[in-house]
Amino acid sequence: RRAGEWLERHRNLASAAFHYEQAHSSGDMVRAGLAAAEQAEQAGMYHTALMLYQKIRPHMRIEELGPRLGQALIVLGDWDEAEELAQRLPEDDGRVRLLRSQLQFVRGNFDAAQDEAQKALEGRSADRIQTLIRLADIDLYLGDFSSAQRYGHAALKDAVESGSDNLHARCLGIIAATEFFGGDIDTAHTRFSHALELLKG
């Protein structure tokens, strides 16, 4: 267990989760595993995130883990399993609505995707920034640049307040995309460059 604590302090979270598991410290393993999965997702390593979620699954209520697990399944293209999972989760949970919105979007059901995301935003249990980003993404794809920009700016305001450079950069990228496709190339370039600087740290 001490090895796990040392690894966790040094942000080697996946290894920390493994050591906690070996020490039969399930609470510590879940905490470190969730943090490691989030770290993996931010690096685009969704196979690693999925492996960690599957390791955590026996120790955590599916209502809590399900939305995260479903997101990883969607990114990895396992839409049927993600849909099966979503059907077992509480229908009115905003995080589940956001998951269903993503499923509808990848299947090309854009009106349903928009409706689920809007209900997630109204319900307030989903992450507000992620929900605003989802709504902006849908509008951007549909070519409604003014609406996408409105959602993007709302998400940006919250992202700046959150202190997350990743979220800040993502919101800038969405707004820049609306500017680029709207013909404002110079402003879009400046905004994209700002986003890249944030990601470089």
N, C-alpha and C positions, 0 to 999 in steps of 0.2 A: 504493500500500500504506500509506503514511503517513496518508492520509486515513482509511483503514479503521481504523488503530490509534487515531487521535484519536476517531473515532465510537464505537469499542468502549469506550474509556475513559469516554466520556460516556453509555454505555448506550443509544446509538442503534444497536441491534444489527442490525436488518434492513438499514439503510443500510451498516453496516460490512461485512456479508456481501456486499452488492452490489459494494462497492469492492474487496474482496478477490478476488471473482470476476473483475472487470475486470483486476486485477493478476496473474491466473493463479496466485494463492496459494491452492490448493485446501484445504490443511490449515487455514489461518486461516478460510477461507470456511465450512468445515464446523463449526468451533468456534463462530463467531459466529452461523451460521445455526441451529444447534441451540439456542443460548441465546435467540435471537430467537423461535424457534418456541415455546419454553417460555413466554417472556414473553407471546406472543400468546395462547396457550391460557389463561393465568391471567387475561387480560383478556376471555376469551370469543370471541376473534377466530380461530375455527378455520379459516376459509377462508384467512387469512393464514398460519397454521401449516402448512396443507396445501401451499400454494404453496412455502413454504420447504423442507418435507420433499422435495417433488418436485425442487427445485433441488439439494438435497444428495444425492439418491438415486444418481446416477452415481458419486459419490465415496466411498460408504460401503457396507460389507457389509450386505446386506438383513437378515441375521440380527440385526444391531445396530439398524438403523433401523426394521425392520418393526413391532415392537410400538408404537412411537410413531406411525408412519404409520397403522397399523390403528386406533388409538384415535381419531385425527382423522377417519378415514373413517366410523367408527361414529357419532360425534357429528354429522357432517354427513349422516347417513342413507344412506350408500353401503354398505349392509351386505353386498351381494353381493361387491363388490370387496374389502372387509375380510376376508370369509370366504375368498376366493380367495388373498389374501395370507397369511392364517393357515395355510393348507394347505401353503404353501411354506416355512414356518418350522419350526425344530426342535420336535418334539412335546413333549419333556420340559422345555423351557425354561420356568421359572416365569412369565416375562413374557408368553410366548405363551399359557400356560394362563390367565393373567389376561385376555388379549385374547379368548380363546375364551369365557371366562366372560361377558364383556360381550356378546359376540355371542349367546350362548344366552339371556341375560337379555332383550335387546331383542326377541328372537324368541319370548319367552314360555316358554322351556324352563327353568323355575326350578330344578328338581332338578339338571339338567346344569350350570347356571350355578354352583350351590352346590358341586357336586362338583369342578369345575375350579378354583374359587377356593380350596377347601380343600387341593387338591393343590398349588396354587401356594404356599400358606402353608407347607406341609410341606417343599416343595422348596427354599425359602430364596433362590432366585435372583431372585424377584420382589421389588419394593419392599414391605416388610412393612406399612407404614402404608396404602398404597393397597390392598393385599390385605385387610387388616382392614376398611377402609372399604367395599370391595366386598361382603364377607360381611355387614357390618352393613346395607348398603343392601338386599340380598336379603331378609334376615330382616325388616327394617322393612316392605318391600313385602308380604311374606307374613303380616304381623301377629304375628310372634314377637318381641314387644317386649323381652322379657327377654334373649333371645339377641342381638338387635340392640344392646341397651345394653351387654352384656358385650363384644362386639367393639368397640363405640364407645369404651368406656373404655380398652380395651387400645390402640387406635389413638391416643387422646388422650394417653396416657402417653408414647408414642413421639414424637408430634407436638410435645409440649412440650419434650422433650429435643432435638429436631431444631432448635428455634428458629424454625421457619417459622410465621408468623402465619396464612398462608393455610390450611395444614393444620390448625393449632390451631382456627381458626374452623370449618372444615368438620367436624371431629370434634365440636365443641360443638353444631353444627347437627344432626348425626345423633342425638346423645344427647337434645337438646331435643325433637326430633321424637318419639322414643320416649316421652318424658315427656308431651308434649302429647296424643298418641293414647292414652296410658295414663290420661289424666284429671288429671295433675298440672300444671295450666295455669300456676300461678304460678311454679313452678320452671322450667318450660319457657320462660316469658317472660324470666326472669332470665338463663337460659343463652343464649337467642337474642340478647338485648341485649349480652351479653358478646362473643358472636361478631361482632356488627356493629361494636362498638368496636375489636376487633382488626383488622377489615378497613379501618376508617377510618384506622388507623395512629395 
